[in-house]
Amino acid sequence: MAESILDAFKEDHSGEKERDYSKKLKVGIIGTGWIAEAHVKAYQKCPDVEIVALADLVPGKAEAFCERYNVGKVTFFPSHKELIDSGMCDAVSVCTYNATHAECAIYALEHNVSVLLEKPMCVTLDEAVAICKAEKASDAVLSIGFQPRFDENMKMLKKVVQSGELGKIYYIQTGGGRRRGIPTPFGTSFIQKDTAGLGALGDIGCYSLDMVLNSIGYPKPLTVTGYKSDFFGKDPSYEHHDVFGVDDFAAGFIRLEGGIILDFRIAWAMNLDTPGDTIIMGTKGSVRVPSTECWNGSIGGPLVIYHEIAGEQIETIIPQKKNSVDCFDIKIRSFCDAVKEGGEAPVPCSQILYNQAIIDGISRSAELGKEIEIEIPEI
Ligand SMILES: NC(=O)c1ccc[n+]([C@@H]2O[C@H](COP(=O)([O-])OP(=O)(O)OC[C@H]3O[C@@H](n4cnc5c(N)ncnc54)[C@H](O)[C@@H]3O)[C@@H](O)[C@H]2O)c1
């Protein structure tokens, strides 16, 4: 029986397809900080992509970045606006800190320039709605940078849920976190309110939410009770406590359309090894995804399905898969394909709108100290 279940999930994951490499895509990078390197390296693997422009608010930063990563002959701009106004780019990667995601993405879409927007989509639900409206009004493609979507194990999780083997899904627990791991890779843009807007909740919380919501088909969130705290970031012994302005822990209890409860918690720092595995419970079976610090393209061990076969309680272990192609490379390649072919966004904003609505709801509910309704306007 276990064999046949596994067989049902087999498919070709090679991602190879016919492409017209003679048609070059002209790409710009907005924000030349930490993650821009991964974007450049992945674009450089695409023979039909030319990086033509770099922009950063910090004078000289884009120039130094260009030299360090051997980007080639490009034009430099002092902000996203001048880069877009130049008309040089068919598409841009928005690699800025969270607080400027919305303005950069919207400005590009208004000029029919396609956008690969880094995660989290933005800071607030209002911004997410404005981004989705700009995408709707534009002829360009907008994809949100969730590379874990392309991880073979994450795809398997979705297939298990979508196969119906678990029956009706009614309860989900997800989250994760680090015992100590407040990110300050190159400065403090992740922890300052004016640049990050959100802490662990947005930074790594968005991944846990996407993993489970994508698996169950992104039902609409209805209500949320949220909590957030900053005990570790604000602790006087922490070296950056004076500028720390976001959450380092957040939790939420969310009602989703279809009678599903989502129990979520996420930490950049805690006095614990893990806040628990991800579990998706259904009427015919449940699946356990062993915990990780951050669901950014890895799972902590094999998926286990708990179900009944011939009246017996059985555990089916799904062997962990290795990716033949790096998830980040697929994120970039699939975006380029969508732009060139005028196809669907690999990670559409219509889904991530709900992800952002939950993040925003947790944040607002925590501030109000009570459960709130999540109201998402029509796009
Ligand atoms: N997908 C992933 O695996 C992954 C990993 C790390 C970070 N990220 C995301 O990438 C984003 C950037 O993170 P980072 O660590 O590279 O940040 P960073 O602070 O190192 O770099 C951001 C850069 O953007 C520039 N910038 C801001 N607004 C701008 C504008 N309007 N025009 C031009 N430049 C502008 C800043 O000056 C800065 O140099 C964040 O949203 C983060 O969540 C994603």
The ligand as a Gaussian input file, in Angstrom:
#p B3LYP/6-31G(d) Opt

LIG

0 1
 N       14.642000      34.790000      -0.426000
 C       15.598000      34.721000       0.469000
 O       16.161000      33.657000       0.736000
 C       16.007000      35.957000       1.201000
 C       17.156000      35.947000       1.994000
 C       17.550000      37.143000       2.590000
 C       16.786000      38.297000       2.460000
 N       15.643000      38.250000       1.715000
 C       14.792000      39.453000       1.558000
 O       15.446000      40.340000       0.680000
 C       15.195000      41.683000       1.060000
 C       16.520000      42.408000       1.194000
 O       17.301000      41.825000       2.195000
 P       18.849000      42.146000       2.321000
 O       19.382000      41.347000       3.448000
 O       19.494000      42.033000       0.986000
 O       18.789000      43.697000       2.766000
 P       19.963000      44.761000       2.741000
 O       19.599000      45.775000       3.777000
 O       21.287000      44.071000       2.822000
 O       19.861000      45.419000       1.284000
 C       18.768000      46.176000       0.864000
 C       19.308000      47.295000      -0.028000
 O       18.207000      47.930000      -0.668000
 C       18.539000      49.307000      -0.813000
 N       17.300000      50.055000      -1.072000
 C       16.253000      50.260000      -0.235000
 N       15.276000      50.953000      -0.850000
 C       15.732000      51.224000      -2.121000
 C       15.179000      51.899000      -3.244000
 N       13.985000      52.482000      -3.173000
 N       15.909000      51.967000      -4.384000
 C       17.129000      51.384000      -4.445000
 N       17.705000      50.718000      -3.412000
 C       17.007000      50.638000      -2.263000
 C       19.239000      49.651000       0.487000
 O       20.009000      50.826000       0.396000
 C       20.071000      48.393000       0.735000
 O       21.367000      48.520000       0.188000
 C       14.401000      41.624000       2.382000
 O       13.049000      41.884000       2.131000
 C       14.595000      40.199000       2.864000
 O       13.475000      39.690000       3.583000
 C       15.257000      37.121000       1.070000

